[in-house]
Amino acid sequence: MRLLKGLLVLSLLVAPVGVAFAQERTGEIQGLVSDEQGAAIPGATVTAESRTLPKPLQAVTDSLGRFRFFNVPIGTYTMTVSLTGFSTHKQTVEVKLGSQITANAKLGVGQVT
């Protein structure tokens, strides 16, 4: 009887942990946008597009050139980084369950018109 009670208590303690892991269906994308010399680029627009999302995710880099997307549904994303005066940077990333993807981008100086 003692063993049965012990197993019951143990199963009640472990069950919520399994449920919590089963609920996760997302990952994160983060990165740093810099110029060719490595200086941070604040104010750049970062867009993450996927065929499975109705609209793209969008962020603007902070004063240190950083950006982050939280709770990104799993899938393949095309990342586009742009800012007036710089060339546009594109790359593809694969977000997997619970992953933390780093998608850094270096922008070159764009053409002057």
Phi and psi restraints in degrees (range 20) as a CNS / XPLOR table:
assign (resid 1 and name C) (resid 2 and name N)
       (resid 2 and name CA) (resid 2 and name C) 1.0 -61.1 20.0 2
assign (resid 2 and name N) (resid 2 and name CA)
       (resid 2 and name C) (resid 3 and name N) 1.0 -42.1 20.0 2
assign (resid 2 and name C) (resid 3 and name N)
       (resid 3 and name CA) (resid 3 and name C) 1.0 -62.7 20.0 2
assign (resid 3 and name N) (resid 3 and name CA)
       (resid 3 and name C) (resid 4 and name N) 1.0 -41.8 20.0 2
assign (resid 3 and name C) (resid 4 and name N)
       (resid 4 and name CA) (resid 4 and name C) 1.0 -63.2 20.0 2
assign (resid 4 and name N) (resid 4 and name CA)
       (resid 4 and name C) (resid 5 and name N) 1.0 -43.7 20.0 2
assign (resid 4 and name C) (resid 5 and name N)
       (resid 5 and name CA) (resid 5 and name C) 1.0 -63.7 20.0 2
assign (resid 5 and name N) (resid 5 and name CA)
       (resid 5 and name C) (resid 6 and name N) 1.0 -41.3 20.0 2
assign (resid 5 and name C) (resid 6 and name N)
       (resid 6 and name CA) (resid 6 and name C) 1.0 -62.1 20.0 2
assign (resid 6 and name N) (resid 6 and name CA)
       (resid 6 and name C) (resid 7 and name N) 1.0 -43.3 20.0 2
assign (resid 6 and name C) (resid 7 and name N)
       (resid 7 and name CA) (resid 7 and name C) 1.0 -65.7 20.0 2
assign (resid 7 and name N) (resid 7 and name CA)
       (resid 7 and name C) (resid 8 and name N) 1.0 -38.1 20.0 2
assign (resid 7 and name C) (resid 8 and name N)
       (resid 8 and name CA) (resid 8 and name C) 1.0 -63.6 20.0 2
assign (resid 8 and name N) (resid 8 and name CA)
       (resid 8 and name C) (resid 9 and name N) 1.0 -45.6 20.0 2
assign (resid 8 and name C) (resid 9 and name N)
       (resid 9 and name CA) (resid 9 and name C) 1.0 -63.5 20.0 2
assign (resid 9 and name N) (resid 9 and name CA)
       (resid 9 and name C) (resid 10 and name N) 1.0 -43.9 20.0 2
assign (resid 9 and name C) (resid 10 and name N)
       (resid 10 and name CA) (resid 10 and name C) 1.0 -61.4 20.0 2
assign (resid 10 and name N) (resid 10 and name CA)
       (resid 10 and name C) (resid 11 and name N) 1.0 -42.8 20.0 2
assign (resid 10 and name C) (resid 11 and name N)
       (resid 11 and name CA) (resid 11 and name C) 1.0 -66.2 20.0 2
assign (resid 11 and name N) (resid 11 and name CA)
       (resid 11 and name C) (resid 12 and name N) 1.0 -34.4 20.0 2
assign (resid 11 and name C) (resid 12 and name N)
       (resid 12 and name CA) (resid 12 and name C) 1.0 -68.9 20.0 2
assign (resid 12 and name N) (resid 12 and name CA)
       (resid 12 and name C) (resid 13 and name N) 1.0 -31.7 20.0 2
assign (resid 12 and name C) (resid 13 and name N)
       (resid 13 and name CA) (resid 13 and name C) 1.0 -76.8 20.0 2
assign (resid 13 and name N) (resid 13 and name CA)
       (resid 13 and name C) (resid 14 and name N) 1.0 -35.8 20.0 2
assign (resid 13 and name C) (resid 14 and name N)
       (resid 14 and name CA) (resid 14 and name C) 1.0 -83.9 20.0 2
assign (resid 14 and name N) (resid 14 and name CA)
       (resid 14 and name C) (resid 15 and name N) 1.0 -30.7 20.0 2
assign (resid 14 and name C) (resid 15 and name N)
       (resid 15 and name CA) (resid 15 and name C) 1.0 -56.8 20.0 2
assign (resid 15 and name N) (resid 15 and name CA)
       (resid 15 and name C) (resid 16 and name N) 1.0 -45.6 20.0 2
assign (resid 15 and name C) (resid 16 and name N)
       (resid 16 and name CA) (resid 16 and name C) 1.0 -62.9 20.0 2
assign (resid 16 and name N) (resid 16 and name CA)
       (resid 16 and name C) (resid 17 and name N) 1.0 -30.9 20.0 2
assign (resid 16 and name C) (resid 17 and name N)
       (resid 17 and name CA) (resid 17 and name C) 1.0 -64.9 20.0 2
assign (resid 17 and name N) (resid 17 and name CA)
       (resid 17 and name C) (resid 18 and name N) 1.0 -43.6 20.0 2
assign (resid 17 and name C) (resid 18 and name N)
       (resid 18 and name CA) (resid 18 and name C) 1.0 -62.6 20.0 2
assign (resid 18 and name N) (resid 18 and name CA)
       (resid 18 and name C) (resid 19 and name N) 1.0 -39.7 20.0 2
assign (resid 18 and name C) (resid 19 and name N)
       (resid 19 and name CA) (resid 19 and name C) 1.0 -66.2 20.0 2
assign (resid 19 and name N) (resid 19 and name CA)
       (resid 19 and name C) (resid 20 and name N) 1.0 -40.1 20.0 2
assign (resid 19 and name C) (resid 20 and name N)
       (resid 20 and name CA) (resid 20 and name C) 1.0 -63.1 20.0 2
assign (resid 20 and name N) (resid 20 and name CA)
       (resid 20 and name C) (resid 21 and name N) 1.0 -43.6 20.0 2
assign (resid 20 and name C) (resid 21 and name N)
       (resid 21 and name CA) (resid 21 and name C) 1.0 -67.6 20.0 2
assign (resid 21 and name N) (resid 21 and name CA)
       (resid 21 and name C) (resid 22 and name N) 1.0 -33.7 20.0 2
assign (resid 21 and name C) (resid 22 and name N)
       (resid 22 and name CA) (resid 22 and name C) 1.0 -69.3 20.0 2
assign (resid 22 and name N) (resid 22 and name CA)
       (resid 22 and name C) (resid 23 and name N) 1.0 -22.2 20.0 2
assign (resid 22 and name C) (resid 23 and name N)
       (resid 23 and name CA) (resid 23 and name C) 1.0 -81.3 20.0 2
assign (resid 23 and name N) (resid 23 and name CA)
       (resid 23 and name C) (resid 24 and name N) 1.0 -18.8 20.0 2
assign (resid 23 and name C) (resid 24 and name N)
       (resid 24 and name CA) (resid 24 and name C) 1.0 -71.0 20.0 2
assign (resid 24 and name N) (resid 24 and name CA)
       (resid 24 and name C) (resid 25 and name N) 1.0 126.0 20.0 2
assign (resid 24 and name C) (resid 25 and name N)
       (resid 25 and name CA) (resid 25 and name C) 1.0 -136.0 20.0 2
assign (resid 25 and name N) (resid 25 and name CA)
       (resid 25 and name C) (resid 26 and name N) 1.0 21.0 20.0 2
assign (resid 25 and name C) (resid 26 and name N)
       (resid 26 and name CA) (resid 26 and name C) 1.0 -136.2 20.0 2
assign (resid 26 and name N) (resid 26 and name CA)
       (resid 26 and name C) (resid 27 and name N) 1.0 175.9 20.0 2
assign (resid 26 and name C) (resid 27 and name N)
       (resid 27 and name CA) (resid 27 and name C) 1.0 -143.4 20.0 2
assign (resid 27 and name N) (resid 27 and name CA)
       (resid 27 and name C) (resid 28 and name N) 1.0 -166.3 20.0 2
assign (resid 27 and name C) (resid 28 and name N)
       (resid 28 and name CA) (resid 28 and name C) 1.0 -132.8 20.0 2
assign (resid 28 and name N) (resid 28 and name CA)
       (resid 28 and name C) (resid 29 and name N) 1.0 150.6 20.0 2
assign (resid 28 and name C) (resid 29 and name N)
       (resid 29 and name CA) (resid 29 and name C) 1.0 -125.9 20.0 2
assign (resid 29 and name N) (resid 29 and name CA)
       (resid 29 and name C) (resid 30 and name N) 1.0 128.9 20.0 2
assign (resid 29 and name C) (resid 30 and name N)
       (resid 30 and name CA) (resid 30 and name C) 1.0 -138.5 20.0 2
assign (resid 30 and name N) (resid 30 and name CA)
       (resid 30 and name C) (resid 31 and name N) 1.0 164.2 20.0 2
assign (resid 30 and name C) (resid 31 and name N)
       (resid 31 and name CA) (resid 31 and name C) 1.0 -178.8 20.0 2
assign (resid 31 and name N) (resid 31 and name CA)
       (resid 31 and name C) (resid 32 and name N) 1.0 179.1 20.0 2
assign (resid 31 and name C) (resid 32 and name N)
       (resid 32 and name CA) (resid 32 and name C) 1.0 -128.9 20.0 2
assign (resid 32 and name N) (resid 32 and name CA)
       (resid 32 and name C) (resid 33 and name N) 1.0 131.8 20.0 2
assign (resid 32 and name C) (resid 33 and name N)
       (resid 33 and name CA) (resid 33 and name C) 1.0 -107.4 20.0 2
assign (resid 33 and name N) (resid 33 and name CA)
       (resid 33 and name C) (resid 34 and name N) 1.0 125.6 20.0 2
assign (resid 33 and name C) (resid 34 and name N)
       (resid 34 and name CA) (resid 34 and name C) 1.0 -138.5 20.0 2
assign (resid 34 and name N) (resid 34 and name CA)
       (resid 34 and name C) (resid 35 and name N) 1.0 168.2 20.0 2
assign (resid 34 and name C) (resid 35 and name N)
       (resid 35 and name CA) (resid 35 and name C) 1.0 -88.7 20.0 2
assign (resid 35 and name N) (resid 35 and name CA)
       (resid 35 and name C) (resid 36 and name N) 1.0 -176.9 20.0 2
assign (resid 35 and name C) (resid 36 and name N)
       (resid 36 and name CA) (resid 36 and name C) 1.0 -64.7 20.0 2
assign (resid 36 and name N) (resid 36 and name CA)
       (resid 36 and name C) (resid 37 and name N) 1.0 -22.1 20.0 2
assign (resid 36 and name C) (resid 37 and name N)
       (resid 37 and name CA) (resid 37 and name C) 1.0 -90.9 20.0 2
assign (resid 37 and name N) (resid 37 and name CA)
       (resid 37 and name C) (resid 38 and name N) 1.0 -3.6 20.0 2
assign (resid 37 and name C) (resid 38 and name N)
       (resid 38 and name CA) (resid 38 and name C) 1.0 95.9 20.0 2
assign (resid 38 and name N) (resid 38 and name CA)
       (resid 38 and name C) (resid 39 and name N) 1.0 2.3 20.0 2
assign (resid 38 and name C) (resid 39 and name N)
       (resid 39 and name CA) (resid 39 and name C) 1.0 -76.1 20.0 2
assign (resid 39 and name N) (resid 39 and name CA)
       (resid 39 and name C) (resid 40 and name N) 1.0 138.2 20.0 2
assign (resid 39 and name C) (resid 40 and name N)
       (resid 40 and name CA) (resid 40 and name C) 1.0 -62.9 20.0 2
assign (resid 40 and name N) (resid 40 and name CA)
       (resid 40 and name C) (resid 41 and name N) 1.0 144.8 20.0 2
assign (resid 40 and name C) (resid 41 and name N)
       (resid 41 and name CA) (resid 41 and name C) 1.0 -115.1 20.0 2
assign (resid 41 and name N) (resid 41 and name CA)
       (resid 41 and name C) (resid 42 and name N) 1.0 101.9 20.0 2
assign (resid 41 and name C) (resid 42 and name N)
       (resid 42 and name CA) (resid 42 and name C) 1.0 -79.5 20.0 2
assign (resid 42 and name N) (resid 42 and name CA)
       (resid 42 and name C) (resid 43 and name N) 1.0 153.7 20.0 2
assign (resid 42 and name C) (resid 43 and name N)
       (resid 43 and name CA) (resid 43 and name C) 1.0 81.8 20.0 2
assign (resid 43 and name N) (resid 43 and name CA)
       (resid 43 and name C) (resid 44 and name N) 1.0 6.7 20.0 2
assign (resid 43 and name C) (resid 44 and name N)
       (resid 44 and name CA) (resid 44 and name C) 1.0 -76.7 20.0 2
assign (resid 44 and name N) (resid 44 and name CA)
       (resid 44 and name C) (resid 45 and name N) 1.0 144.1 20.0 2
assign (resid 44 and name C) (resid 45 and name N)
       (resid 45 and name CA) (resid 45 and name C) 1.0 -91.7 20.0 2
assign (resid 45 and name N) (resid 45 and name CA)
       (resid 45 and name C) (resid 46 and name N) 1.0 128.1 20.0 2
assign (resid 45 and name C) (resid 46 and name N)
       (resid 46 and name CA) (resid 46 and name C) 1.0 -116.2 20.0 2
assign (resid 46 and name N) (resid 46 and name CA)
       (resid 46 and name C) (resid 47 and name N) 1.0 124.7 20.0 2
assign (resid 46 and name C) (resid 47 and name N)
       (resid 47 and name CA) (resid 47 and name C) 1.0 -121.4 20.0 2
assign (resid 47 and name N) (resid 47 and name CA)
       (resid 47 and name C) (resid 48 and name N) 1.0 135.3 20.0 2
assign (resid 47 and name C) (resid 48 and name N)
       (resid 48 and name CA) (resid 48 and name C) 1.0 -119.2 20.0 2
assign (resid 48 and name N) (resid 48 and name CA)
       (resid 48 and name C) (resid 49 and name N) 1.0 114.8 20.0 2
assign (resid 48 and name C) (resid 49 and name N)
       (resid 49 and name CA) (resid 49 and name C) 1.0 -113.7 20.0 2
assign (resid 49 and name N) (resid 49 and name CA)
       (resid 49 and name C) (resid 50 and name N) 1.0 142.3 20.0 2
assign (resid 49 and name C) (resid 50 and name N)
       (resid 50 and name CA) (resid 50 and name C) 1.0 -142.8 20.0 2
assign (resid 50 and name N) (resid 50 and name CA)
       (resid 50 and name C) (resid 51 and name N) 1.0 147.0 20.0 2
assign (resid 50 and name C) (resid 51 and name N)
       (resid 51 and name CA) (resid 51 and name C) 1.0 -64.1 20.0 2
assign (resid 51 and name N) (resid 51 and name CA)
       (resid 51 and name C) (resid 52 and name N) 1.0 -22.0 20.0 2
assign (resid 51 and name C) (resid 52 and name N)
       (resid 52 and name CA) (resid 52 and name C) 1.0 -87.1 20.0 2
assign (resid 52 and name N) (resid 52 and name CA)
       (resid 52 and name C) (resid 53 and name N) 1.0 -9.3 20.0 2
assign (resid 52 and name C) (resid 53 and name N)
       (resid 53 and name CA) (resid 53 and name C) 1.0 -101.5 20.0 2
assign (resid 53 and name N) (resid 53 and name CA)
       (resid 53 and name C) (resid 54 and name N) 1.0 139.9 20.0 2
assign (resid 53 and name C) (resid 54 and name N)
       (resid 54 and name CA) (resid 54 and name C) 1.0 -68.3 20.0 2
assign (resid 54 and name N) (resid 54 and name CA)
       (resid 54 and name C) (resid 55 and name N) 1.0 -30.6 20.0 2
assign (resid 54 and name C) (resid 55 and name N)
       (resid 55 and name CA) (resid 55 and name C) 1.0 -141.6 20.0 2
assign (resid 55 and name N) (resid 55 and name CA)
       (resid 55 and name C) (resid 56 and name N) 1.0 151.5 20.0 2
assign (resid 55 and name C) (resid 56 and name N)
       (resid 56 and name CA) (resid 56 and name C) 1.0 -70.5 20.0 2
assign (resid 56 and name N) (resid 56 and name CA)
       (resid 56 and name C) (resid 57 and name N) 1.0 156.6 20.0 2
assign (resid 56 and name C) (resid 57 and name N)
       (resid 57 and name CA) (resid 57 and name C) 1.0 -84.3 20.0 2
assign (resid 57 and name N) (resid 57 and name CA)
       (resid 57 and name C) (resid 58 and name N) 1.0 144.9 20.0 2
assign (resid 57 and name C) (resid 58 and name N)
       (resid 58 and name CA) (resid 58 and name C) 1.0 -142.9 20.0 2
assign (resid 58 and name N) (resid 58 and name CA)
       (resid 58 and name C) (resid 59 and name N) 1.0 140.8 20.0 2
assign (resid 58 and name C) (resid 59 and name N)
       (resid 59 and name CA) (resid 59 and name C) 1.0 -144.4 20.0 2
assign (resid 59 and name N) (resid 59 and name CA)
       (resid 59 and name C) (resid 60 and name N) 1.0 163.1 20.0 2
assign (resid 59 and name C) (resid 60 and name N)
       (resid 60 and name CA) (resid 60 and name C) 1.0 -121.8 20.0 2
assign (resid 60 and name N) (resid 60 and name CA)
       (resid 60 and name C) (resid 61 and name N) 1.0 135.2 20.0 2
assign (resid 60 and name C) (resid 61 and name N)
       (resid 61 and name CA) (resid 61 and name C) 1.0 -65.7 20.0 2
assign (resid 61 and name N) (resid 61 and name CA)
       (resid 61 and name C) (resid 62 and name N) 1.0 145.5 20.0 2
assign (resid 61 and name C) (resid 62 and name N)
       (resid 62 and name CA) (resid 62 and name C) 1.0 -81.6 20.0 2
assign (resid 62 and name N) (resid 62 and name CA)
       (resid 62 and name C) (resid 63 and name N) 1.0 -171.1 20.0 2
assign (resid 62 and name C) (resid 63 and name N)
       (resid 63 and name CA) (resid 63 and name C) 1.0 -64.2 20.0 2
assign (resid 63 and name N) (resid 63 and name CA)
       (resid 63 and name C) (resid 64 and name N) 1.0 -17.5 20.0 2
assign (resid 63 and name C) (resid 64 and name N)
       (resid 64 and name CA) (resid 64 and name C) 1.0 -101.8 20.0 2
assign (resid 64 and name N) (resid 64 and name CA)
       (resid 64 and name C) (resid 65 and name N) 1.0 7.0 20.0 2
assign (resid 64 and name C) (resid 65 and name N)
       (resid 65 and name CA) (resid 65 and name C) 1.0 80.3 20.0 2
assign (resid 65 and name N) (resid 65 and name CA)
       (resid 65 and name C) (resid 66 and name N) 1.0 13.3 20.0 2
assign (resid 65 and name C) (resid 66 and name N)
       (resid 66 and name CA) (resid 66 and name C) 1.0 -93.8 20.0 2
assign (resid 66 and name N) (resid 66 and name CA)
       (resid 66 and name C) (resid 67 and name N) 1.0 151.2 20.0 2
assign (resid 66 and name C) (resid 67 and name N)
       (resid 67 and name CA) (resid 67 and name C) 1.0 -143.2 20.0 2
assign (resid 67 and name N) (resid 67 and name CA)
       (resid 67 and name C) (resid 68 and name N) 1.0 160.8 20.0 2
assign (resid 67 and name C) (resid 68 and name N)
       (resid 68 and name CA) (resid 68 and name C) 1.0 -156.9 20.0 2
assign (resid 68 and name N) (resid 68 and name CA)
       (resid 68 and name C) (resid 69 and name N) 1.0 134.6 20.0 2
assign (resid 68 and name C) (resid 69 and name N)
       (resid 69 and name CA) (resid 69 and name C) 1.0 -112.7 20.0 2
assign (resid 69 and name N) (resid 69 and name CA)
       (resid 69 and name C) (resid 70 and name N) 1.0 123.2 20.0 2
assign (resid 69 and name C) (resid 70 and name N)
       (resid 70 and name CA) (resid 70 and name C) 1.0 -97.9 20.0 2
assign (resid 70 and name N) (resid 70 and name CA)
       (resid 70 and name C) (resid 71 and name N) 1.0 157.7 20.0 2
assign (resid 70 and name C) (resid 71 and name N)
       (resid 71 and name CA) (resid 71 and name C) 1.0 50.3 20.0 2
assign (resid 71 and name N) (resid 71 and name CA)
       (resid 71 and name C) (resid 72 and name N) 1.0 49.8 20.0 2
assign (resid 71 and name C) (resid 72 and name N)
       (resid 72 and name CA) (resid 72 and name C) 1.0 -84.3 20.0 2
assign (resid 72 and name N) (resid 72 and name CA)
       (resid 72 and name C) (resid 73 and name N) 1.0 121.4 20.0 2
assign (resid 72 and name C) (resid 73 and name N)
       (resid 73 and name CA) (resid 73 and name C) 1.0 -58.5 20.0 2
assign (resid 73 and name N) (resid 73 and name CA)
       (resid 73 and name C) (resid 74 and name N) 1.0 145.5 20.0 2
assign (resid 73 and name C) (resid 74 and name N)
       (resid 74 and name CA) (resid 74 and name C) 1.0 -60.6 20.0 2
assign (resid 74 and name N) (resid 74 and name CA)
       (resid 74 and name C) (resid 75 and name N) 1.0 147.7 20.0 2
assign (resid 74 and name C) (resid 75 and name N)
       (resid 75 and name CA) (resid 75 and name C) 1.0 147.6 20.0 2
assign (resid 75 and name N) (resid 75 and name CA)
       (resid 75 and name C) (resid 76 and name N) 1.0 -176.0 20.0 2
assign (resid 75 and name C) (resid 76 and name N)
       (resid 76 and name CA) (resid 76 and name C) 1.0 -97.7 20.0 2
assign (resid 76 and name N) (resid 76 and name CA)
       (resid 76 and name C) (resid 77 and name N) 1.0 133.1 20.0 2
assign (resid 76 and name C) (resid 77 and name N)
       (resid 77 and name CA) (resid 77 and name C) 1.0 -126.3 20.0 2
assign (resid 77 and name N) (resid 77 and name CA)
       (resid 77 and name C) (resid 78 and name N) 1.0 141.3 20.0 2
assign (resid 77 and name C) (resid 78 and name N)
       (resid 78 and name CA) (resid 78 and name C) 1.0 -97.6 20.0 2
assign (resid 78 and name N) (resid 78 and name CA)
       (resid 78 and name C) (resid 79 and name N) 1.0 118.8 20.0 2
assign (resid 78 and name C) (resid 79 and name N)
       (resid 79 and name CA) (resid 79 and name C) 1.0 -97.2 20.0 2
assign (resid 79 and name N) (resid 79 and name CA)
       (resid 79 and name C) (resid 80 and name N) 1.0 128.7 20.0 2
assign (resid 79 and name C) (resid 80 and name N)
       (resid 80 and name CA) (resid 80 and name C) 1.0 -123.9 20.0 2
assign (resid 80 and name N) (resid 80 and name CA)
       (resid 80 and name C) (resid 81 and name N) 1.0 128.0 20.0 2
assign (resid 80 and name C) (resid 81 and name N)
       (resid 81 and name CA) (resid 81 and name C) 1.0 -119.5 20.0 2
assign (resid 81 and name N) (resid 81 and name CA)
       (resid 81 and name C) (resid 82 and name N) 1.0 128.1 20.0 2
assign (resid 81 and name C) (resid 82 and name N)
       (resid 82 and name CA) (resid 82 and name C) 1.0 -145.9 20.0 2
assign (resid 82 and name N) (resid 82 and name CA)
       (resid 82 and name C) (resid 83 and name N) 1.0 152.5 20.0 2
assign (resid 82 and name C) (resid 83 and name N)
       (resid 83 and name CA) (resid 83 and name C) 1.0 -160.9 20.0 2
assign (resid 83 and name N) (resid 83 and name CA)
       (resid 83 and name C) (resid 84 and name N) 1.0 136.5 20.0 2
assign (resid 83 and name C) (resid 84 and name N)
       (resid 84 and name CA) (resid 84 and name C) 1.0 -54.3 20.0 2
assign (resid 84 and name N) (resid 84 and name CA)
       (resid 84 and name C) (resid 85 and name N) 1.0 132.9 20.0 2
assign (resid 84 and name C) (resid 85 and name N)
       (resid 85 and name CA) (resid 85 and name C) 1.0 95.3 20.0 2
assign (resid 85 and name N) (resid 85 and name CA)
       (resid 85 and name C) (resid 86 and name N) 1.0 -7.9 20.0 2
assign (resid 85 and name C) (resid 86 and name N)
       (resid 86 and name CA) (resid 86 and name C) 1.0 -123.7 20.0 2
assign (resid 86 and name N) (resid 86 and name CA)
       (resid 86 and name C) (resid 87 and name N) 1.0 157.1 20.0 2
assign (resid 86 and name C) (resid 87 and name N)
       (resid 87 and name CA) (resid 87 and name C) 1.0 -71.8 20.0 2
assign (resid 87 and name N) (resid 87 and name CA)
       (resid 87 and name C) (resid 88 and name N) 1.0 152.8 20.0 2
assign (resid 87 and name C) (resid 88 and name N)
       (resid 88 and name CA) (resid 88 and name C) 1.0 -83.2 20.0 2
assign (resid 88 and name N) (resid 88 and name CA)
       (resid 88 and name C) (resid 89 and name N) 1.0 139.0 20.0 2
assign (resid 88 and name C) (resid 89 and name N)
       (resid 89 and name CA) (resid 89 and name C) 1.0 -112.3 20.0 2
assign (resid 89 and name N) (resid 89 and name CA)
       (resid 89 and name C) (resid 90 and name N) 1.0 131.8 20.0 2
assign (resid 89 and name C) (resid 90 and name N)
       (resid 90 and name CA) (resid 90 and name C) 1.0 -127.2 20.0 2
assign (resid 90 and name N) (resid 90 and name CA)
       (resid 90 and name C) (resid 91 and name N) 1.0 143.7 20.0 2
assign (resid 90 and name C) (resid 91 and name N)
       (resid 91 and name CA) (resid 91 and name C) 1.0 -155.6 20.0 2
assign (resid 91 and name N) (resid 91 and name CA)
       (resid 91 and name C) (resid 92 and name N) 1.0 159.1 20.0 2
assign (resid 91 and name C) (resid 92 and name N)
       (resid 92 and name CA) (resid 92 and name C) 1.0 -109.1 20.0 2
assign (resid 92 and name N) (resid 92 and name CA)
       (resid 92 and name C) (resid 93 and name N) 1.0 134.8 20.0 2
assign (resid 92 and name C) (resid 93 and name N)
       (resid 93 and name CA) (resid 93 and name C) 1.0 -128.3 20.0 2
assign (resid 93 and name N) (resid 93 and name CA)
       (resid 93 and name C) (resid 94 and name N) 1.0 151.5 20.0 2
assign (resid 93 and name C) (resid 94 and name N)
       (resid 94 and name CA) (resid 94 and name C) 1.0 -112.4 20.0 2
assign (resid 94 and name N) (resid 94 and name CA)
       (resid 94 and name C) (resid 95 and name N) 1.0 115.0 20.0 2
assign (resid 94 and name C) (resid 95 and name N)
       (resid 95 and name CA) (resid 95 and name C) 1.0 -93.6 20.0 2
assign (resid 95 and name N) (resid 95 and name CA)
       (resid 95 and name C) (resid 96 and name N) 1.0 123.4 20.0 2
assign (resid 95 and name C) (resid 96 and name N)
       (resid 96 and name CA) (resid 96 and name C) 1.0 -111.7 20.0 2
assign (resid 96 and name N) (resid 96 and name CA)
       (resid 96 and name C) (resid 97 and name N) 1.0 167.5 20.0 2
assign (resid 96 and name C) (resid 97 and name N)
       (resid 97 and name CA) (resid 97 and name C) 1.0 -53.7 20.0 2
assign (resid 97 and name N) (resid 97 and name CA)
       (resid 97 and name C) (resid 98 and name N) 1.0 117.9 20.0 2
assign (resid 97 and name C) (resid 98 and name N)
       (resid 98 and name CA) (resid 98 and name C) 1.0 73.1 20.0 2
assign (resid 98 and name N) (resid 98 and name CA)
       (resid 98 and name C) (resid 99 and name N) 1.0 9.5 20.0 2
assign (resid 98 and name C) (resid 99 and name N)
       (resid 99 and name CA) (resid 99 and name C) 1.0 -79.7 20.0 2
assign (resid 99 and name N) (resid 99 and name CA)
       (resid 99 and name C) (resid 100 and name N) 1.0 155.8 20.0 2
assign (resid 99 and name C) (resid 100 and name N)
       (resid 100 and name CA) (resid 100 and name C) 1.0 -123.6 20.0 2
assign (resid 100 and name N) (resid 100 and name CA)
       (resid 100 and name C) (resid 101 and name N) 1.0 96.8 20.0 2
assign (resid 100 and name C) (resid 101 and name N)
       (resid 101 and name CA) (resid 101 and name C) 1.0 -87.3 20.0 2
assign (resid 101 and name N) (resid 101 and name CA)
       (resid 101 and name C) (resid 102 and name N) 1.0 135.1 20.0 2
assign (resid 101 and name C) (resid 102 and name N)
       (resid 102 and name CA) (resid 102 and name C) 1.0 -105.6 20.0 2
assign (resid 102 and name N) (resid 102 and name CA)
       (resid 102 and name C) (resid 103 and name N) 1.0 121.0 20.0 2
assign (resid 102 and name C) (resid 103 and name N)
       (resid 103 and name CA) (resid 103 and name C) 1.0 -125.1 20.0 2
assign (resid 103 and name N) (resid 103 and name CA)
       (resid 103 and name C) (resid 104 and name N) 1.0 76.7 20.0 2
assign (resid 103 and name C) (resid 104 and name N)
       (resid 104 and name CA) (resid 104 and name C) 1.0 -73.7 20.0 2
assign (resid 104 and name N) (resid 104 and name CA)
       (resid 104 and name C) (resid 105 and name N) 1.0 152.9 20.0 2
assign (resid 104 and name C) (resid 105 and name N)
       (resid 105 and name CA) (resid 105 and name C) 1.0 -139.2 20.0 2
assign (resid 105 and name N) (resid 105 and name CA)
       (resid 105 and name C) (resid 106 and name N) 1.0 136.2 20.0 2
assign (resid 105 and name C) (resid 106 and name N)
       (resid 106 and name CA) (resid 106 and name C) 1.0 -109.5 20.0 2
assign (resid 106 and name N) (resid 106 and name CA)
       (resid 106 and name C) (resid 107 and name N) 1.0 126.1 20.0 2
assign (resid 106 and name C) (resid 107 and name N)
       (resid 107 and name CA) (resid 107 and name C) 1.0 -105.7 20.0 2
assign (resid 107 and name N) (resid 107 and name CA)
       (resid 107 and name C) (resid 108 and name N) 1.0 132.8 20.0 2
assign (resid 107 and name C) (resid 108 and name N)
       (resid 108 and name CA) (resid 108 and name C) 1.0 -89.6 20.0 2
assign (resid 108 and name N) (resid 108 and name CA)
       (resid 108 and name C) (resid 109 and name N) 1.0 161.4 20.0 2
assign (resid 108 and name C) (resid 109 and name N)
       (resid 109 and name CA) (resid 109 and name C) 1.0 -67.6 20.0 2
assign (resid 109 and name N) (resid 109 and name CA)
       (resid 109 and name C) (resid 110 and name N) 1.0 132.5 20.0 2
assign (resid 109 and name C) (resid 110 and name N)
       (resid 110 and name CA) (resid 110 and name C) 1.0 -81.2 20.0 2
assign (resid 110 and name N) (resid 110 and name CA)
       (resid 110 and name C) (resid 111 and name N) 1.0 175.3 20.0 2
assign (resid 110 and name C) (resid 111 and name N)
       (resid 111 and name CA) (resid 111 and name C) 1.0 -73.5 20.0 2
assign (resid 111 and name N) (resid 111 and name CA)
       (resid 111 and name C) (resid 112 and name N) 1.0 139.3 20.0 2
assign (resid 111 and name C) (resid 112 and name N)
       (resid 112 and name CA) (resid 112 and name C) 1.0 -89.3 20.0 2
assign (resid 112 and name N) (resid 112 and name CA)
       (resid 112 and name C) (resid 113 and name N) 1.0 131.5 20.0 2
